[in-house]
Amino acid sequence: MIYFDNAATSKYKPDVVYDAFMHYVREIGTSPGRGSYSLGVQASRMLYQSRKKVNAFFGNPSKTNVVFTKNSTEAINLFIKGFLKKGDHVLISCYEHNAVLRPIHSLYENGLITYTVLPEQVLESPESELEKYITPSTRLAAITLASNLTGQLVYSAAFGDECKKRNLTVFVDASQGGGKKLAHMERDNIDYLAFTGHKDLYALPGVGGLCSKAPLTFPPLIQGGTGIHGEHYTNPEIYPEAYESGTLNMPAIWSLKTSIEFLEENLEKISQKEQLLTQRIISGLSSLPNVDLYKPTKRRVSTVCFNVKGVSSSDVVSYLDKNGICVRGGIHCAILAHETLGTVKTGAIRVSLNYMNTEQEVDYFLDVLREMK
Amino acid sequence: MIYFDNAATSKYKPDVVYDAFMHYVREIGTSPGRGSYSLGVQASRMLYQSRKKVNAFFGNPSKTNVVFTKNSTEAINLFIKGFLKKGDHVLISCYEHNAVLRPIHSLYENGLITYTVLPEQVLESPESELEKYITPSTRLAAITLASNLTGQLVYSAAFGDECKKRNLTVFVDASQGGGKKLAHMERDNIDYLAFTGHKDLYALPGVGGLCSKAPLTFPPLIQGGTGIHGEHYTNPEIYPEAYESGTLNMPAIWSLKTSIEFLEENLEKISQKEQLLTQRIISGLSSLPNVDLYKPTKRRVSTVCFNVKGVSSSDVVSYLDKNGICVRGGIHCAILAHETLGTVKTGAIRVSLNYMNTEQEVDYFLDVLREMK
């Protein structure tokens, strides 16, 4: 079986990640911040080490400012619902995932905020274009790091610079591309960054988070037991505990800490391999006359998007599946991106590779597609 | 090391649970509802089987109505923030965990709802007492199944009956006691039930949920990608997908399905062992003259709560830790329960056992405590 759906989740993890997860489960197995016995204190130490690792990886000048969540969707909701205030105007890109669009559109429908979807030319030429979309109420730009549909990089340091000149807060959804070290909070003017562990960060499922330069001060999304200050009737004003009510998924957090270490050691090799595979698949798809390939731009992660002329994307997915190849079709939880590409009615086929894939797999995929009747 | 903090999390799981988790991770590894290729469909089937297993275990007349969350705190927040409307009056028990108290108190502070904390006699004699606390606005009773501090059962079928007579909606927080098959939604008149996997249900961390007799219709807590109906700008009105935005922690869900099967097969043995250990520890603690034992009632789970006269709970925890015993002291994320017991200032020591503990461990603990200077 050939697994080409790494943008949904990386099915295979480095062995050290499985080992770290099971080490936590078998040897520690307790919850941080709950018991003051030695093994509880050790859990808290491991949580602290994990916070430092994540923030260093994302270039956060604050070494420990991360709220761990279950996935990036929770982190995005925590941020959007907590940060935005009545009357705010928000800029989002024409490639945002529904995880960003939907909470923002709901606030808009409830009459709380307004928002504008930035077209592609603003993302490409923010210096000349961004100004046109800013109103006196504009407070936030929420931009995806990379499109989950086309793989192109959407956020750029240049865009961040223009936001900073205008005192806008910058939020980046790093669900795609988070593991490529493409987003650096300090260098790229990112105030808040959401990530998920189970995609290109190679952690086991069940952990994501929200990194921020400053501690959060807005209301938490979820209230409950915080381990400390249990005597308050509401969540105490302490960071990050007030934002992590309930038991944390500590084995997954520890697997994330370990997977980031793995990435740090192997980033160059991973990047080279993924670039090679991506160029090969783009080149192959480009040579097929019946294929519409979307946005084969250079600044990208290893996800590509196409359609076969006259064939529905679900039929292509089904045909590839019969030939042992897993790819995703239809609408990819990113309606704005489909509107941008003009693929709302047809859907699209997404192939998302990672370094564990091989040139042979890519060639086999291209052969199978070429032979499609 | 003796682990007596099972009410925080069950450190040790049955081997079949670790195996099920790793089976999912290694052999499946995909996300349900995302890819239509065979392995994606298989993931969806395993999710469906897990929904059925959870609902059967909790006696839900609806076979598949469960929203999977990261833990019970998220499930409780989803319910409380979604279900309650402006002007509602809520009844909660004097033993509620902060996971219930804090979201409710926040709604109260925001001027949206009012609530009353029911004293113990209402829980014990709902037939004669409940009526006194009901107003024309009372819409919900939110009651914990068992106290996380004292281990006593708080919710009862008799209480549920009285609620039903008055058309109140009943919500039960089964974070404690959920794995003992003590709550049966149909039999006990429970409309909504929140649970967490990692405590006495013996799943790996990262899964909880909200079971309901009817599909949810209120707004979700978290919005984002739902796998299906990706074309909508807001979460589509579909259940349960609209309430499970983002990638589910499917390996943990599968570990929960397996741990419930383990419980179903071994419930009688587990129950007998836990009762034996609990009686032994209650009997031992009762015989110590310097120990204040709280609520050693019969209707209980295997958690007991006490203080040593004249010694702070943190000193006792520390002393026990030096002797290789893990218990929790202080305030246990349940300020109402401490107010009920009169232990707000002192905190309290909680010993929470499960079937993997032994009589020898209990006896050693009692010996160590007896010798405390």
Interface residues (C-beta under 8 A of the other chain):
Chain A: M1 Y3 D5 A8 T9 K11 Y12 K13 Y18 M22 V25 R26 G29 T30 S31 R34 G35 S36 Y37 S38 L39 G40 T69 K70 N71 S72 T73 E74 I76 N77 H97 N98 A99 V100 L101 R102 P103 H105 S106 E109 T196 H198 L204 P205 G206 V207 G208 P219 L221 I222 Q223 G224 G225 T226 G227 G230 E231 H232 Y233 T234 N235 S245 G246 T247 L248 N249 M250 P251 A252 S314 V317 S318 L320 D321 I325 C326 V327 R328 G329 G330 I331 H332 C333 A334 I335 H338 V344
Chain B: M1 Y3 D5 A8 T9 K11 Y12 K13 Y18 M22 V25 R26 G29 T30 S31 R34 G35 S36 Y37 S38 L39 G40 T69 K70 N71 S72 T73 E74 I76 N77 H97 N98 A99 V100 L101 R102 P103 H105 S106 E109 T196 H198 L204 P205 G206 V207 G208 P219 L221 I222 Q223 G224 G225 T226 G227 G230 E231 H232 Y233 T234 N235 S245 G246 T247 L248 N249 M250 P251 A252 S314 V317 S318 L320 D321 I325 C326 V327 R328 G329 G330 I331 H332 C333 A334 I335 H338 V344
